[in-house]
Amino acid sequence: MRAKGVAMQEISRLEQRITAALERIGKGVDRLAAAPPAPPPARPAPVPAAPADAALRAQLEEEKALTAQLQERLRSLKERESKGDLQQKLDKLTHQLDVQGLELQRMRRTNLALREQLAALRAAQDSGLTEPQQINKAMAAELDAFRALRLTEIAEMDEILAALEPHLTEAR
């Protein structure tokens, strides 16, 4: 966030410089327009440009070049900032996918263990040899499955919250 603040300050400073340069250009153009036209020369000899006029034109060209340079810097700063934002979003989404993948793997393992325990419990029930330890193992496997399901749901809710967070921040 600090780099973003520095970039925004630099953008603001560049905008001020561009505005000042455009004001100077406008004043120079106004001075050129306000100057009375020179009377036509008596002789058809070429009239060299007035030194003040040439100086103003040189300043105008210099300001135009400076303005173009500042605009280019401003554009590149905005591009860098947007690329940084995109990279942050990509990193955040990648992390969310990793968390969801881990939770899904945990859920699959616990469901597999639950199926095995239930199959063993059914086999013991069919043979008439149901043991309390088997019931406890099946219950523990079922509790693990519920925990895994809950963690998966939490990961999904975190993803939804992350998607809504920028919109909630805008609304505030």
JOLIN-V737177 format. One record per residue. RES is the residue in one small letter. OMEGA is omega in degrees with one decimal (NA if undefined). Layout:
res,omega
RES,OMEGA
RES,OMEGA
//
This chain:
res,omega
m,-178.4
r,178.3
a,178.8
k,178.7
g,178.9
v,179.3
a,179.6
m,177.3
q,-180.0
e,177.4
i,179.4
s,179.7
r,178.9
l,178.0
e,178.2
q,179.6
r,178.7
i,179.6
t,179.5
a,179.6
a,178.8
l,176.8
e,178.2
r,178.4
i,-179.7
g,178.5
k,178.9
g,178.2
v,177.6
d,178.3
r,177.9
l,-178.8
a,-176.9
a,-178.8
a,179.8
p,179.5
p,-179.8
a,177.7
p,-179.3
p,-178.9
p,179.2
a,179.2
r,179.4
p,178.8
a,179.1
p,-179.2
v,177.8
p,180.0
a,180.0
a,-178.8
p,179.9
a,179.2
d,179.1
a,-179.8
a,179.2
l,178.5
r,178.6
a,177.4
q,179.1
l,178.9
e,178.5
e,179.1
e,176.9
k,179.2
a,178.9
l,179.4
t,178.8
a,179.1
q,179.8
l,177.9
q,178.1
e,177.8
r,178.8
l,178.9
r,-179.4
s,176.6
l,179.0
k,178.3
e,179.4
r,-179.9
e,-179.2
s,177.0
k,177.9
g,177.3
d,179.5
l,179.5
q,178.0
q,178.9
k,179.4
l,178.4
d,-179.3
k,179.4
l,177.9
t,178.0
h,179.3
q,178.0
l,178.2
d,179.8
v,179.8
q,178.5
g,178.7
l,179.4
e,178.2
l,177.4
q,178.4
r,-179.6
m,178.5
r,180.0
r,-178.5
t,177.3
n,177.0
l,178.4
a,178.6
l,178.3
r,-179.9
e,-179.9
q,178.8
l,177.3
a,178.3
a,179.0
l,177.2
r,179.4
a,178.5
a,178.6
q,-179.9
d,-179.4
s,178.0
g,-178.5
l,-179.1
t,-179.5
e,179.0
p,-179.9
q,177.9
q,178.4
i,178.6
n,178.8
k,179.7
a,178.7
m,179.0
a,178.0
a,179.2
e,176.6
l,176.5
d,178.8
a,177.7
f,177.6
r,179.6
a,178.1
l,179.5
r,179.0
l,176.7
t,178.1
e,177.6
i,178.2
a,178.1
e,179.1
m,176.1
d,178.5
e,179.1
i,179.4
l,178.7
a,178.8
a,-178.7
l,-174.4
e,178.4
p,-179.9
h,177.4
l,178.0
t,177.2
e,-177.6
a,178.5
r,NA
//
